[in-house]
């Protein structure tokens, strides 16, 4: 079986910190009322976002469409181009609430996304998995991620930094990377804990941010 459904709706709340060291955001998290602690070792996160020729996912996001889908292939490790145990993630979003459907992609493990023949196979596999034929590689993103969890184990958090990406559709074989100097803090938690989160944000920020790495690099690196 290669399909995994994350059934539970959850909130994803984000904050963007401009031109700061990620350690200051980490310390802010440790000293917050949630008393975060490290949950897992840091990882290098790579994503290849898929969209149609009209960039529908980008347009829906910019137009504020509340119910939308986002498609990406995700893998981990320092190699930005060789797929390492990749998964397809279909993210179904309704405002701040969302859930994900995952597909294992053993058929394309170790493929090189800079090779046109490999991209052709990747697109064919994705099309078969989700019965959607018009998706093309659009943008890649790459960053380091820290994983945190609150003392009461109710709230997970991630800190993303050293973020870079490229308009992959235009520069597939010779990617031109653009840096994003922001640090992104994201909380992830079940719907029932939203009140608890909102009531304990004073040491972080009560003002949520709308952030999408895909949109950032699709718009600014075209």
Secondary structure, 3 states (H helix, E strand, C coil): CCEEEEEEEEEEEEEEECCCCHHHHHHHHHCCCCCCEEEEEEEEEEEEEEECCCCHHHHHHHCCCCEEEEEEEEEECCCCCECCCCEEEEEEEECCEEEEEEEECHHHCCCECCCHHHHHHHHHHHHHHHCCCCCEEEEEEEEEEEEEECCCCCCEEEEEEEEEEEECCCCCCCCCCEEECCEEEEEEEEHHHHHHHHCCCCCCCCCCECCCHHHHHHHHCC
